[in-house]
Amino acid sequence: MEKRSQKLLHLFGSIIAITAVTLQLWVTLNAREVSVLHSIIRFFSYFTILTNTLVAVFFTCLWLLPNTKAGLFFKKFSTTTAITVYILVVGIIYNLLLRHTWVVTGWGKVADELLHSIIPLYFLLYWIFFADRKALMWKDSLPWLWYPAAYFAYTLIRGTITHTYPYPFIDVNKLGYPQTLINCLGVGLVFYGLFLLMIAISKKRAPLN
């Protein structure tokens, strides 16, 4: 029964994540002012989209491919914890800093809430109640930083070419490199602080041997 419940959780997680990303892509393409290819490249240049896509892959692999290399990788508590932090940062940064910067309506509003509120909350609840309980090590936090670090590096490099940036707090055109790098460091510290918090929680919640 427990295994069946897990499968249903993975199925539902896969459905809402795929729906959210697909719906947002549809909204984006319908409102595009540039070519389809350019719109798609810009679409996947958002950390929100990349991370929700990662969530979709996570749940889909656990649902359909649990015993493959991919499924076993995503089943690892360390992997689950890292993705939990990534998607939590999506929700935290958006709801604290970005929600007021633009107005979305219609299907865009539905996608917006799924991507930035519903899915982060769902993944956090999944981590708390259904992920394997294991005490993580403090050193686990350092490898987890590669994903946000790689994203910031890609965004800054791409920005020097296109002169466009996905988020206002990393917009070199308006802020300049010094302030942008400070902002990147600040967000990086948010990631690292959450990593340490999750590791501390894992140590408290780990079953006794």
C-alpha positions in Angstrom: 0.0 0.0 0.0 2.8 2.4 0.9 4.5 1.7 -2.5 1.3 2.4 -4.3 0.9 5.7 -2.4 4.4 6.7 -3.4 3.7 5.9 -7.0 0.6 8.1 -6.9 2.6 10.9 -5.3 5.2 10.6 -8.1 2.4 10.5 -10.8 0.7 13.6 -9.4 4.1 15.5 -9.1 4.9 14.6 -12.6 1.6 15.8 -13.9 1.5 19.1 -12.2 5.2 19.9 -13.1 4.8 19.0 -16.7 1.5 20.8 -16.9 3.0 24.0 -15.4 6.0 24.1 -17.7 4.0 23.3 -20.8 1.3 25.8 -19.9 3.8 28.5 -19.3 5.5 27.7 -22.6 2.2 27.9 -24.4 1.4 31.3 -22.8 4.9 32.5 -23.7 4.7 31.5 -27.4 1.3 33.0 -27.8 2.6 36.3 -26.5 5.9 36.2 -28.3 7.3 39.2 -30.2 10.4 37.3 -31.5 10.9 34.1 -33.4 9.7 30.7 -31.9 13.3 29.5 -31.6 14.4 32.7 -29.8 11.3 32.5 -27.5 12.1 28.9 -26.6 15.8 29.7 -25.8 14.7 32.7 -23.7 12.0 30.6 -22.0 14.6 28.0 -20.9 16.9 30.7 -19.7 14.8 31.2 -16.5 15.9 29.4 -13.4 12.2 28.9 -12.6 11.6 27.0 -15.8 14.8 24.9 -15.6 14.1 24.0 -12.0 10.5 23.1 -12.5 11.6 21.0 -15.5 14.0 19.3 -13.1 11.1 18.6 -10.8 9.2 17.1 -13.7 12.1 14.8 -14.6 12.5 13.9 -10.9 8.9 12.7 -10.4 8.6 11.2 -13.9 11.7 9.0 -13.3 10.5 7.9 -9.9 7.1 7.1 -11.4 8.1 5.3 -14.6 11.8 4.4 -14.2 12.3 3.7 -10.5 14.9 1.0 -11.0 17.0 2.6 -13.7 20.2 4.6 -13.1 18.2 7.8 -13.4 15.5 6.5 -11.0 18.0 5.4 -8.4 19.9 8.7 -8.7 16.7 10.8 -8.0 15.7 8.4 -5.2 18.8 9.3 -3.3 18.0 11.5 -0.3 20.9 13.7 -1.1 19.5 14.4 -4.6 16.0 14.9 -3.3 17.2 17.4 -0.7 19.2 19.4 -3.2 16.2 19.7 -5.6 14.0 20.7 -2.6 16.2 23.6 -1.9 16.4 24.6 -5.6 12.6 24.7 -6.0 12.2 26.4 -2.6 14.5 29.2 -3.7 12.3 29.6 -6.8 9.3 30.2 -4.6 11.0 32.4 -2.0 12.7 34.7 -4.5 9.6 35.1 -6.7 7.2 35.7 -3.8 9.4 38.1 -1.9 11.1 40.0 -4.7 9.5 39.5 -8.1 5.7 38.9 -7.7 5.0 42.7 -7.7 7.1 43.4 -10.8 4.6 42.3 -13.4 0.9 41.4 -13.7 -0.2 38.1 -15.1 -3.8 37.1 -15.9 -5.7 34.2 -17.4 -3.8 30.9 -18.0 -0.6 32.8 -17.3 -1.8 33.3 -13.7 -2.5 29.6 -13.4 1.0 28.7 -14.7 2.5 31.4 -12.5 1.0 30.0 -9.3 1.8 26.4 -10.2 5.5 27.2 -10.9 6.1 29.5 -8.0 3.8 28.4 -5.2 2.1 25.1 -5.6 5.0 23.0 -6.9 7.6 24.4 -4.3 5.1 23.6 -1.5 4.3 20.2 -2.9 8.0 19.3 -3.2 8.7 20.5 0.4 5.8 18.4 1.8 7.1 15.4 -0.2 10.6 15.9 1.3 9.2 16.2 4.8 6.7 13.3 4.8 7.7 10.8 2.0 11.4 11.1 1.1 13.8 8.6 2.7 15.0 9.7 6.1 18.8 9.8 6.3 21.3 11.9 8.1 23.2 14.0 5.5 26.7 15.2 6.0 27.7 18.9 6.1 30.0 18.4 3.1 27.1 17.4 1.0 26.1 21.0 0.6 29.1 22.0 -1.5 28.4 19.8 -4.6 24.8 21.1 -4.6 26.0 24.6 -5.3 27.2 23.7 -8.8 23.7 24.0 -10.3 22.9 27.6 -9.2 26.6 28.6 -9.9 26.4 27.2 -13.4 23.1 29.0 -14.0 24.5 32.4 -12.9 27.6 31.9 -15.0 25.5 30.9 -18.1 23.2 33.9 -17.5 26.0 36.4 -17.3 27.8 35.0 -20.3 24.6 34.9 -22.4 23.8 38.4 -21.2 27.0 39.8 -22.6 26.0 38.4 -26.0 22.2 39.2 -26.0 22.2 42.2 -23.6 19.1 40.6 -22.0 18.8 39.2 -18.5 15.9 37.1 -17.1 15.7 38.7 -13.7 16.0 42.4 -12.6 18.4 41.6 -9.7 21.0 40.2 -12.2 20.4 42.8 -15.0 23.9 44.0 -15.7 22.5 46.7 -18.1 20.8 48.5 -15.2 22.9 47.5 -12.2 26.5 47.1 -13.6 28.7 44.1 -12.8 29.7 44.9 -9.2 26.1 45.1 -7.9 25.0 42.1 -10.0 27.8 40.0 -8.7 26.9 41.1 -5.1 23.3 40.1 -5.8 24.5 36.7 -7.2 26.5 36.2 -4.1 23.6 37.1 -1.9 21.3 34.5 -3.6 24.1 32.0 -3.4 24.2 32.5 0.4 20.5 31.9 0.5 21.0 28.6 -1.3 23.9 27.6 1.0 22.0 28.6 4.1 19.0 26.5 3.1 21.3 23.6 2.3 22.7 23.8 5.8 19.3 24.0 7.3 18.0 21.0 5.5 21.1 19.0 6.5 20.5 20.0 10.1 16.9 18.9 9.9 17.9 15.6 8.3 20.3 14.9 11.2 17.4 15.5 13.7 14.9 13.4 11.7 17.2 10.5 10.8 16.0 7.1 12.3 18.1 5.8 15.2 20.3 2.8 14.4 
